[in-house]
Amino acid sequence: YKHPLAKLKRSHWWILVGLTIFFLIVGQAAAVLLGRLYYDKGGNSKWMATLVQTVAFPILFIPYYLVPSPENKSSHPSSSNKPPSICVVAAVYLVIGVLVSGDNMLYSTGLLYLSASTYSLICATQLAFNAVFSYFINKQKFTILILNSVVILSLSTALLAINDKSDAPAGVSSREYLVGVITSLAASALYSLLLSLMQLTFEKLLKKETFSVVLEMQICTSLVATCATLVGLFASGEWKTLHGEMEGFSTGKVSYVMTLVWTGVSWQVCSVGVVGLIFLVSSLFSNAISTVSLAVTPIASFIVFHDAMNGVKVIAMAMAFWGFACYIYQNYVDDLRRRK
């Protein structure tokens, strides 16, 4: 089996990878900072913070129609080319969409109780989780470099977990800080599982390798996640507080709306990067780039929100970058070997 992009010149392939990396890093960093801004300026609805992570999914129709895809080909030529049952595909998208909704809620809870920098560094553990899930689900090989990055990222998170809560948002208790750490870790684990399940779906069920197919999955699962979150928003009664939230937003009503709109747009820019890298390389590589984005976010958070940058955070951030560098180098070596 040959990947559809195998015919591309190596330089062109890396340009594509570089572009999707840019989308992912900029989109995710902006979304996390805007999410923290929403809470800081008076927003308090976890369901609304969850909703904006997927509600802007119609934006994905732009690259879906603009980026041409080659004729869909089975990734297993010897197998039957019969397309999978619509009911089976719908069931898979439904399950993944509901899981995405739950994962987004965990992320929203973590960001509510943690500063943007601490939250981002804890979420960097998703690379370690994904390495494990990829090994068992996607048969991804473990190398010394990947194992090294997993261990380093795990230690980095442990440092933050035992760090004092001096930089936690105002009014957050020690118990809430711990809840923030636990939910951020749980969200990272679930996100990693989702990426591996998506890659498995491409390989075993859809058996297609086109950018449009990857975007179709993102659009369908985001639709399900948005519907599930809307049910939660109305069932919880939080929708009743949204008008008061907008009225009391410290920078005004227009700022409230624009914060939510641009948070939604940022998450979708990030999504294009995520699905692009799953398609171009693998779910593990996509997660590695998410990790470096999460390691970059504390720097942006320090500049924008003046988050405390103590010694523990600096060490944790340095470890996150080192863990990322180890994985990137391993992927570079693998790429060279494949092309030889």
Disulfide bonds with the S-S distance in Angstrom:
none
